[in-house]
Amino acid sequence: MFEEGAALKQRYGEENVFDLSLGNPVMEPPVEFKRELKRLAEHPLPGMHRYMPNAGYPETRAAVAAQLSIETGIKFTMKDIIMTCGAAAALNVVLKTILNPGDEVIIFAPYFVEYRHYIDNHGGVARVLPTDEQFVPKLDALEAAIGAKTRTVIINSPNNPTGAVYTEDFVHQLGELLRKKETQYGTQIFLISDEAYRKIIYDGLKYPPVWHHHPQSIVVTSHSKDLALPGERIGYIAVHPDCSQQGELVDGLIFCNRTLGYVNAPALMQNIVRHLQPVTVSVAEYQRKRDFLYDHLVKLGYSVIKPRGAFYMFPKSPLKDDVAFVAELQQWKVLTVPGRGFGTPGYFRISYCVDDRTLEGSLVGFKKTALKFNLS
Ligand SMILES: Cc1ncc(COP(=O)(O)O)c(C=O)c1O
């Protein structure tokens, strides 16, 4: 997508292509980030470019733990935190650590495209389950699907590609179901909560942490979106302090972080994000963009569930064939992604973490295609 978009921009001029295909935030990192970067350049710490403990700097892990404790009311310490090269590395490290060959990993469609590859990387078998019309995982399908080989369930809220945010009630029921199944099969079922967008949440909603609902929980996240630093590859894994065999699990995660070749998360970023744990980009700005696009699409006749977080929308494709519809939009230089890439044909994904000019410019293409397919 990245390359195709670049080629189109080169051919038609940047200003004539409306690229809504990537989750690459246009926003700059908050001013606090630049301040810390400058401070570190002017007052370097001795040895700050050397190797470090593979789990990360103790001070950074402690800062993450302190922030999580404030947010959740659960007492985290640095022993529960491993700094990683983004959420992508965090997911790979977790799967490498907990999976035996042939273990099943349950994911819900639509899902973040890379999950299947990550599961495959570590000898797991992906089992894809459906979500309901609001894109919330169906618990009856989950209940039927969990078996003796189920090692973990991955959830992602706020969700890429739908923007759905799961409720506290849903997370509670999910935790109860997992524990029931653990008892039934005599197994340990991890809940991996991918929280890459945890802080990007709208309409005054409060994020319901998984921690209160399942002790076998592992959170993976990054500062790619909340601090707009995707190129810097900085994130972390947090393990529930009450997880059984907690110490052994954390040792395994640290070992896999090293042996998968990540070694440790970038030193410079760890020294910066240590001071930025309570900081987030302007969520109001993303909400404004969501409102702008959602209102226009609905007026044009598109069928779309209002996203409550992240910066994606997942409207129904007016054509049964979502690839053909994305090609229609592309004729108007509007770039989106077919839903089948996320395991859900018949939809398409729009990423609205772009500048206003791109959003406004894309409306012409959305309007022309809406007229062509008689949407309103
Ligand atoms: C749901 C989800 N998980 C994980 C990632 C990976 O994040 P990172 O770039 O921090 O590794 C992304 C990136 O877009 C994502 O959307």
The ligand as a Gaussian input file, in Angstrom:
#p B3LYP/6-31G(d) Opt

LIG

0 1
 C       -3.925000      -3.348000      16.059000
 C       -2.469000      -3.114000      15.881000
 N       -1.610000      -3.848000      16.595000
 C       -0.287000      -3.678000      16.482000
 C        0.244000      -2.740000      15.611000
 C        1.714000      -2.599000      15.509000
 O        2.095000      -1.432000      16.145000
 P        3.605000      -0.928000      16.158000
 O        3.822000      -0.159000      14.908000
 O        3.710000      -0.110000      17.372000
 O        4.482000      -2.121000      16.211000
 C       -0.606000      -1.957000      14.836000
 C       -0.092000      -0.980000      13.880000
 O       -0.737000      -0.369000      13.106000
 C       -2.011000      -2.152000      14.970000
 O       -2.883000      -1.438000      14.252000

